Amino acid sequence: MTKTSRTLQKEIETLGKVSSTIVSEMYLEDILKIIVAMTAEVMGSKVCSLMLLNEKGDELQLAATQSLSKEYTNKPNVKVGQSISGKAVSDKKPIMVLDVKKDKNYMFPEIAKKEKLCSMLAVPLMVKGKVIGVLNCYTSKKHKFTSREIKLVSAVGNQAAIAIYNRKLAEEKESLVMKLEERKLVERAKGILMKKEGLSEDEAYRKMQKQSMDNRRSMKEIAEAFLSAQSINPQ
């Protein structure tokens, strides 16, 4: 088997492993750690990191990296449009830098010198035409990333973006279900309170709300406690 064939096989195996990982039942944090580790391995990267946009969508924050360097993992968030990662997000396209230590747009040259980082590839994470983060690969020596390497990292990045998007959708759905369950409990408790004490709907709700604030407990907890007490001592 030629070197090119071995490389191609390794790339295909990596994409297969990434696909298997994103549909697993693991926590998203663990999935992202595995993705950056596999990307670093197949790319021969000194450091690989995945950064996600914050809720406001104006900053990138580190979500996963295989680097053990405290200097790198503790570096500040990056503004969209700034540094290499931020520009990859704002431009919605991969950006390659031959030597980050000499590039005026790179914000952390001292960290790059200390960690011996040189060339960098920043690929935006895209899902449904929207950028949600960036996947970064660094080498320890000057390296001009080939179009094939850029396509590979982009493919990994797109799969990671899908995993993140799907997981967030699932979390939002779960949150909506929990809110609906909480609302049902509150409505049940409120109804019993109205009947028991002859209160209006608004008065019953305000009474529960006051108990929630006084006891520093959620409305759900107040409703559950009230319903539990009623089941034990119905009147």
Buried (B, 14 or more C-beta within 10 A) or exposed (E): EEEEEEBEEEBEEBBEBBBEBBEEEBEBEEBBBBBBBBBBBBBEBBBBBBBBBEEEEEBBEBBBBBBEBEEBEEBEBBBBEBBBBBBBBBEEBBBBBBBBBEBEEBBBBEBBEEBEBBBBBBBBBBBEEEBBBBBBBBBBEEBEBEEEBBEBBBBBBBBBBBBBBBBEEEEEEEEEEEEEEBEEBBEBBBEBBBEEEEBEEEBBBEBBEEBBEEEEBEBBBBBBBBBEEBEEEEE
